[in-house]
């Protein structure tokens, strides 16, 4: 039950109550209030700001902030290197010292900001929260005398001060809301949500903060939805999902998704997930197909929506829709997993996989920097050169892959070159067993992560590989040609490994590897 639904029930209950029933209700709420919440509960009963309370003395906080900004007071530190298991595995650490008792003053300052808030002095509380949260603190390295800067979140992360940043952020946002005029609220609050200390905060958490309900909440939520719909970024998308669900549930979310799809396609994804989890599979399939039609083909998130739609369609036995979703998923996210899944299609299978492989070659090879600033919901489809070569292999372009591998002259360093994937794939493809052997499993374990699979879905690769293998034919001439080449390549690599190891290891190890060299080819190619 969200805040809006809860408060509607509360209002109905209060309307139906007599004064004596209300008194009894309040008394029982007070009776079960935990000790650390009792002062806040009593403050809720005060009608006028400041009544029965002493106004906090905040003048000293201004001087405190000035001393911080000017560098009159600061933190001291000493640095040292921490080593891991070997010399090259190291990190630089600092021990911090709070000689000026800054941490104590910060704690007291935030306590006084909260007192102002509960006295409904929102403007002064908001100013105080912003000043304290935005401060930059100087640090001086004792030995080197070098200066650096830390923000409030850094102080907590480094255990220099003890503050509940989540608690502070919620109260700061509440104060800012109450201190800001209606139309200016969305932009002001969004800025606060960008703070590191506000990470993972939901707007609904702010509704239950403070001495009174947020003013004009329904009007604000409509302005909030409008503002977020036009604001780029994943944070805006996350907050928009929450706002839509609060204002009108899944219906409002679906309607908004259509309007803001160019900016926030994630609304479509979340709506499909919600419908699927609620077993509303017909609605999920309908919405997913709409999203696939409306969103650009190269958006990766479109593939995620296609997968959700396929799950819904599969539960409805709409097999044509499932296959349509599989194709759409590949063209939006051309991973090997999505490509191999195309070999499960019952209609137009080989033609579809061939066209998909051609499409993969046209994709950009840009490298995406996956940091917190990336707008993930607008990431577009791209494929590395290595992944394109892998798809070419599974498209049965064996001769092309074979000729490219023959150009590789190095016998070591295969973990960074395509031949390190191609050789195991050829071995597995040429193996006449209808199942993956233990030796084959060991080969797969060595390279499957480079194909984009993780520990959680590597079994999926095994199933997809065996399905693919059933649909690919190799001529006897190809088989003999590639077997001879593989035997030669494996022997050359084994020789290179032995040569390298014998320079640094014992004669005993050399003898063991020499035996392995003589038997390796027979072991690998046995069927």
N, C-alpha and C positions, 0 to 999 in steps of 0.2 A: 504494500500500500504506500503510494507516494504521499508527499506532504499535502498536496492539494486535496486529494481524496480524504486524507485523514482529517484535515481542518473542516471540510464540508460536513463530515459526520459529527465532529465536535460542535459545530455551530447548530446543527439540528438538535443535538442533545441539549445544548444550553437553552435553546428556544423552548423546549418542552419542559424544562426544569422550573420548579418554584425556587424562591430565594433561599429557603431552608435547605433544599436539595443541593443548590450551588454551594452553600456554605459547607455542607457535609463533604461535598466532592473536594473542595479546596483543602479542607482540614485533612482528609485522608491522603491527598497528594503530598501535603507537608509532612505527614506522619511517616511516609515511606521514603522521603528524600534522604539521600546519602549525605554523610557529614560534610564532604568536600563540596557539596552543591547547595548547602543550606543558605550561605550568604547570598548567592545568586538568586535563590528562590525568594528570599526576603526583599531583595532589591526590585523584584518584579512587582511587588505590592505597593511600591512608592508611586504616587500619582504625579508629583511634580519633580523636575530635575533638581537634585540637591537637597530635597526634603529629608531631614534626619541624618544627612550625611555631611561629612567634612570634605570640602573641595580639595583635591590633591594639590600639593605644592609642586608645580611643574617648572618653575623658573630655573631651577638648577639643571634641568634637562637641556635647556638651550645652551647653557655654558658648557655642559658635558659634551654636547654634539660639536660645539665650536672647537673644543680641545682635541676631539678626535680628528676633525677635518684639518686642523692646522698642524697636527702631528705632535702636539704638546704631550699627549699621552698615547701610548702605543704598546704593542706586544713585542717581546723579545723571543728569539729562537736560536737554536743551534742545529746545524745540519750534519748528517753522517750517512754513509753508504751502508745499505743492508744487502748482504749477499745471499743468493739462493743456493741451489745444489752445486753450482760450479761458479767459477770466477766471473764468467760473462753474464751470468744471471743475477743482476743486481738492480737495486732501486735506491733513490735518494730520499731520506726521511728527515723530518724536522721534529724537534721537541720544542714546544712553545711555553712561554712563561708570562704570566699575567701580573707583573709587578705593580701595575697601577689599579688593580682590582676592577678592571673594565667589565668583566663578566658580572660581578655583583651589581654594578650600576645599571648595566643593561637589563638585568632581571627586574630590578626595582622600577626602571623607567617603563617597561612593558606592563608591569602590574598597575602603575598609575594611569597608563593609557587605557587599560581595561576598566579601571574605576571610573574614569571620565565617560567611557562608553555606557556603562550601566547607570550613570546619572543622566544619560541622554544628552550629554554635551558632545554631540556627534562631530561637529566641525573641528573642535579642538582635538578630540580623540583621533580623528582622521589625519590631521596634520602631524600629530605626534607619531602615529604609526608609520606614516610615510617617511618622516625624517629618520626614524630609527631603522626601518627596514632597508632604506636606500644608502645607508652610510657605508663608506669604504674605510677600512682600518689599516693602519700602517704596521709593518713588522720590520724589526731590525735584527739582522743576523749578528750575533755577538762577536764571533771571531773575525769574520770578513768585513763587518760594518756595512753590509749591503742592505738596501731597503726594498721591500716588496709590499704588495697590497692584498688584502683579503676582504671578501664580502661577508655579510652576516651568515649566509648559508655555509661558507667555508669554515667559519669559526665553529659551527656546530659539527660539521663533518670531521674536522680535525680534533674534536673533543676539547677545544680550548674553552668553550663556554657551554653551559647546559641550559638550553631553551627548547620549548615545544613549538617548533616552527609551524606545524600544522595548525595548532591552536591559535597562534599569533596571526597566521594568514587568514583564517576564517573571521576573526574579529576585525582585522584590518579591512577586509572586503565589506563586512557588515557596516562598519563605521563610514566607509567611503560611500556606500549606497545611500545611507540615511543623510549624509552631508551634501549630496549632489542632487541637483535639480533633474527632473524627469528625463528629458531628451538627451541630457549629457551623460546619463548613467551607463548605457551600454559600452561606450568607448572607454570611460573611466574604469569600469570594472574589468573589462577585458585586459587592460594593461596590468592589473593586479594578478589576473590569472596567468600571465606570462612569467611571473616570478618563479624562480626555481622552488621556493618553499610552497608554492601553490600547486605543484605537480600532483596530479590525480585528484585534486579537489573537484567536487561537484557543486553546482549552484544550489542544489537543494539543501546542502549542508549549511548554507548561510541562512536559510529560512528559520532555523531553530536557534540561532545565536541572538544575543542581545535582550534588552528589557521589553521590547515591543515588536509587533509584526512589522515587516518591511512595508513601507508606504507604497500604495498604488502598484501592488505586485502584479496584478493581471495586465495592467497597461504596460508595465516594464517588460513582462515576458513576451508580449507581442513585438515591442521595440527590439528586444534582445534577439528574437528569431530573425527579424528583418536585418539587423546589424550583422549577425553571424553568417547569414546567408550570402552576404556580399563580402565577407572577410575571408581571405585566402588562408590556407594552412590546416594542419591536422588538429591543432588545439581548437580552432573555431568549429571544425567538423564534429569533434567530440562533444563540445558544449551545445552545439545545435541539435544533435541527437537527443541529448538529455532534455533540452527545452521543448522539443516537439512532443516527446513522450509525456512530459509533464502537462502540456497544454491540451493535448487531444489524443494521446495514446498512439497506437500503431496507425490509425487512420490519418492523423495529422502528419506523422512521419512520412507515410507513403505519398501524401499530397505534396509535401514540401520537397521530397526527393525529386519529383518531376520538375519542380521550379528551379532548383539549385544544382541540377545534375552536372553542369559544366564546372562548378566550383567545388561541390562536395558530393562526388559519386559514392562516398562511403555511406551515405544515408540509404541508398539502395541496398548495399551489402548488409547493413545492420537490420534493415526491415525484413530482408529475406531470411536472415538468421533467426529473427524473432518469430516470424511466421512458421518457420520450419520447427523451431523448438516448441511452439504451441500446437504442433500437428495440424496447422492450417496449410496443408500441402497444395491445395488447389490455388489458394491466394498467393502462395510463395511462387509456384510455377508461373502464374500469370504475371506477377510483378517482375520476376527474373527475366522473362522473355521480353517484357517491355524495356527493362534496363539494358539488356543486350542490344536491343534495337536502337536505343537512344544514345548510348555512350559510344565514344570513339573506339574503333577496333583495337587500337594499340595501347589502351589503358590496361595495366596489369590487374587492377582491381576488377575489371570486367571479367577476367578469367575466374576470379574467386566467386563472383556472382553466378557465373555459368556453372561452376561446380555445385553451388547450393541449389540452383535450379534443377540440375541433373538429379540430385538426391530426391527432390520433391517429385520430379517426373518419374523417376524409377519406382517410387512407392505407389504411383498411380498406374504403373505398367504402361507408361507412354514412352515406349522404346525409341520411337523416331525422334522425340524431343530430347531424350538422353543423348542420342548420337549427335544431334544438332548442337547440344551444349558442349560435348567433347571437342567438336571441331572449333567452336567459338573460343573455347578455353585455350586451345593451342595458338590460334591467331592473335590472342591477347597476351599470352604468356608462353612463349615457344620453348618451354623446358623439355628435356628428354622424356620425362615422365608423361607430360601431356602429349608428346609425339607418339610414344609407344602405345598409349591408350587408344590411338586411332586404329591400331591393328585389330581392335576388338569389334570394329564396325562391321555390320552385316551387309550394308548397302554401299557400293562404290568404293570398297576398302582400299585396294591397291592404287587406284587413281587418286583418291583423296590423300593418301600418305605421300604419294609422289609430288602432288601439287603443294602439299604442306612443306616438304623438304625444299622445294624451289623457293617458296616464300621465305623460309628461314635464312636462306643465303642473302636476301635483300635487306635484312634487319641491320640497324646500326650496331657498331661494336663498342659504343661508349661505355665507360666505366662509371657506375653510380656510386657516389659517396654516401653511404648509409649512416649519416649522423642525425642528430636530433633536429637539425634545421631543415632537413629534406621534407617536402610535402609528399608523404608516402602515398596518399590516395590519388595523386596525379602522376605517379611514376609510369613511364612508358616502356613498352616491350623492347628489349635489346638482347643481343646474343654475342658471346665472345667468339673469336675465331676458332678456338678449340671446341666449343659446343657445336658450332656449325659443322665441323669435321666429324664429330660424333654422330650427328643426325645424318650426315652423308653416308656414314658407314651403315647405319640402320636402314637407310634407303637403298641398300644393296649396291652402293657405288664402290664396290670393293676394289676395282681396278684403280680408280682414282686415289683411294686411300693408300693402296699398296704402293703406287708410284711415289706418293708424297713421303711415305715412310722410308722408302729406299734412299731418299735424299738425306736422311738423318745419318750423320757420320759418327756422332758421339755414342759410346757404348755405356756411359754412365750418365747420371743426372736425368734419368727418365721421369722423375716425379715432376719435372718442370716442362716436359715436352710431350707432344701428342702421342708419340710412339709408345710412351708408357701406358697409354690407354688402348691404343690400337692393337698392340701385340696380344694382351690378354683377351680382348674382344674377338680377335681372329681365332685364338686358341679355343675359346668357348664355342664359337660358331662352327668350327670344324670338328669339334668333338662329337662323335656319333651317338653318345648317350642321350636318351630322351629326358634324363633328369640331370640336375646339377650334382656332380660328385663332390666329395670332400675336398679334393684338390681344386676343383673349379670354384668351390665356395671360398677357398683361401685366396684364389686369384681375385675374385670379386671384392673381398674384404679390403684388398690392397688398393683398389681404384674407384670403388663405387661413390665415395665422397666427392670425387672430381666430376662425377656425372650429375651432381646436384641432389643426391639422395642423402638422407640422414639416418642415424641409427634407428629412428622410429619407423621409417618407411622403406628400409633397404629390402625387406621381404617383398615389397611391392615390385621392386626391380626384378627379382627372381621370376615372379609370375608373368610380368610383362615380357621378359626376355624369352621365356619358353613359348609364350604365345606368338611372339615375333618369329622365333626360330622355325615354328611349324609352317609358316607362310613364306619362307625364303628358300629358294632352291639354288644349289651350287652344282655346277657341272663337274664331271669327273676330272676334266682338265684343270678347272679352277682349284679343285681340292688338292690335286697333286702339286700344282704350282705354289700355292700358298703354304702347304705343308713343308716343302723343301726350303722355302724362304724363312719360315718361322724356325725351323731346325737350325739353320745357319745363324740367324739373328740371336737365338737363345744361347747357342754355343759361344758366339763372340762376346755376348754380354757376360756370360759366366766366366770366360777367360779374363775379361777386364776386371770383374769383381775380385777374382782370385789374385790377380796381379797387384791390385791395390791393397788388399788385405794382407798379403804376405809381406808387404813392406813394414807393417806395423804390428803384426801378430806372430804368434809362435809357429814353429814348423808343424806342430800337431794340427793347428787350425788349417794350415795349407794342405796337409794330407787329407783332411776331412773334406775340404772343398774340391780337391782334385777328384775324389771318388764321386762327389755330387755331380761334377762336370761330365763324367763319363756316362752317368745314368740319367741325367736330367731330361734329355730329349725324349727318351723312351717313356719316362714317367709322365711327362706332360701330355704326350700325344696318345697314350693308351686309351682305348675306347671300350 
